[in-house]
Amino acid sequence: MNWFTITSFLVILVAIYLYAYYRSKNINTQDSDGYFLGGRSLVGTTVGMSIIMTNLSTEHLVGQNGQAYVAGAEVMAWEVTAAVAIVLSAWIFLPRYLKYGVNTISDFIEVRYDTMTKRIVSILFMFTYTVSFMPVVLYSGALIFNDLFGVGEFLGVSSMTAVVIIAAFIGIVGIIYLFVGGLSLVAHSDSIYGVGLLLGGGIITVLGFIALGDSSFLNGVDRLLSESSDNLNAWGPVDSTIVPWPALFFGMFFNNLYFWCTNQMIVQKALAAKNLKEAQKGTMLVGFFKIFGIFFFVIPGIIAATMFGDGLQMDMAYPTLLNEVLPQWAYGIFGVIVFGAIMSSFLGALNATVTLFSLDFYKPIINKKANNRQIARMGRILTVGVGIIVIIIAPLISLFPQGLFAVIQEFNGLYNMPLLAIILVGFFSKKTSALGAKVTFVFHVITYSLSKVLLADIHYLYVWSVLFILDVAILYIFSSLKPDKVEFEFEKYKNKVDLTPWKHSKWVGTVILLTVVAMYIIFSPLVLA
C-alpha cells in the first residue's frame, strides 16, 4: 500500500458519491417514500445492481473462493441455484407484493394474517440484521480489507487496531450516505460498484489464468482442466459439509426462496422500482449475474488450489491470488470495489432495519399522528443510532470462538422457513389463520433449536428441508380447521405503481432456468469433472 493507492482510492470514492448524488438529487428524501424506497423511482438496471451489491460482501470474494479452494465447484450452488429463486421472485412474488401496495415484507404479513404476526417478523428481521449480519459484515469485511491492502502495516498499528479503524470508517461513510440521500443515493452508488465488481472480479480471474499458464491465458485454462478436473464437479457428495447434492433440490432451494423472495433487505430494492416491469427487469439481471458469479466467486479459488497447492489457510486463498496477479497501480481501484461490496451489504441491512422500525413500530405505535416528513426524520435518527450500535458491536465479533460466523449464518434458520411458509400459503389460499402462523413460528423455533443439539451431525440444509414441509403442513391444517372468520379480500388493497409486466419476462426467465441446468451439466462428470 502506498500514497498512490490511497489517493486513487479516495478520488474514485468521491467521484462515485458525486455521481450518485447528482442522479438522486431530485428525489424528495424528506418524504418517507423518498427516503426508504427512493420515491419508487428506480429503473431496472439500478434495481438489479443495488440488489447485487446488497447481496455481495467480502465473504463472497474471500469466503466462497476459500471454500472453492478446499472443496471445488460444489460451492457454486450458493450462486447458480439462486437464479431459480430469483426468476420465481420476478414471476410470482413481486407481482403480488406490488399488487397489495406494501412497503415491507412485514406489511404483507399484516395484510394476510394480523398485526401481531407482522411485528414478530419485523423484530426477527431487525434483531438478526443488527446483532449478527451487519456487525459480521463490517468486522469480516474490515479484516479482509486489511489482509488485502496492509492497512495496519501502513499505519504502523496492530491488525486488530487496523480492523477497528477500517470498520468504523466504512460504517461512518455508510451512515452519511444513507442519512444524506436515503435508498436512492445508495442504489445509484451500487450501480457503479456493481459494474466495478463485474469488471474487477472478471479481470482477477483472467489474470489468474494467465499466471497459471505462465503468461498464457489458454495454457492456464488447459492446466486447470487437466490438473484440477476433480475440483470442477458441482455435485457435492451426500455427506459433504458444504453442499451435499440432495440438498440442492430441498434445503438449498427453500433457503434461496427465503433469501431472494422474502428477505426484506433484498426485496425492498425491488419494491423501490417505478413499476412492475422495471422490478422484473432488475431481478432478471440479478439472475444472470448469479449464474455467472461462479467466474468471480468460485473459479479463482480453484485457480489458487492449482497454483499454490493445499498449503494455504482457506480464507487466504483469494488474498494470496490477488497479491500474486494484481498490478500495484490497480490496488486503489480494486480497493474501491471491495469497499463498495462491504458498504453496500451493510447499508442494505441498515436501510431495511430502519424502514421496518419506522413503518412498523414508530408510525403505528409510538407516534400515530406522524406524517411522512416526521417518519423520514425518525428514519434519519435511527440510521445514525443503529449504525453507531453496529460499529460498536463489530469489533466484539473477534472475541467469539473461530467458526462462530457459520453459526451466526445458521441463526437465520430460526425463522426463514416459517416465514417462507406463511407467505406462500398467504399467496395461494384465501383462508388463512393468524393463530396458525404463530404456532408455526413457535414450533419451528423450538424444533430447529433442538435439532442443533440432537441432530448436530446432520447438515442444516437437510434439517431445513424437513422443517419447511412440516411448517407448511401445520399452517395449512390450521388454515383449514381454524381459519380466520373473514376470508381475504384483495379489493381492499390498492397497488401504488403500474402492474403491467415486462413483456419479455417469461422467455428471459426460461433462458435463465435452462442456463442453470446447463451449468450443472457442464460442471459434472459428463463434461468437465
Buried (B, 14 or more C-beta within 10 A) or exposed (E): BEEEBBEBBEEBBEEBBEBBBEBBEEBBBBBBBBBBBBBBBBBBBBBBBBBBBBBBBBBBBBBBBBBBBBBBBBBBBBBBBBBBBBBBBBBBBBBBBBBBBBBBBBBBBBBBBBBEBBBBBBBBBBBBBBBBBBBBBBBBBBBBBBBBBBBBEBBEBEBEBBBBBBBBBBBBBBBBBBBBBBBBBBBBBBBBBBEBBBEBBEBBBBBBBBBBBEEBBEBBBBBBEEEBEEBBBBBBEEEBEBBBBBBBEBBBBBBBBBBBBBBBBBBBBBBBBBBBBBBBBBBBBBBBBBBBBBBBBBBBBBBBBBBBEEEBEBBBBBBBBBBBBBEEEBBBBBBBBBBBBBBBBBBBBBBBBBBBBBBBBBBBEEEEEBEBEBBBBBBBEBBBEBBBBBBEBBBEBEEEEEEEBEEBBBBBBBBBBBBBBBBBBBEEBEBBBBBBBBBBBEBBBEBBEEBBEEBEEEBBBBBBBBBBBBBBEBBBBBBEEEBBEEEBEEEEBEBBBEEEBBEEBEEBBEBBBEBBEEBBEBBBEEEBB
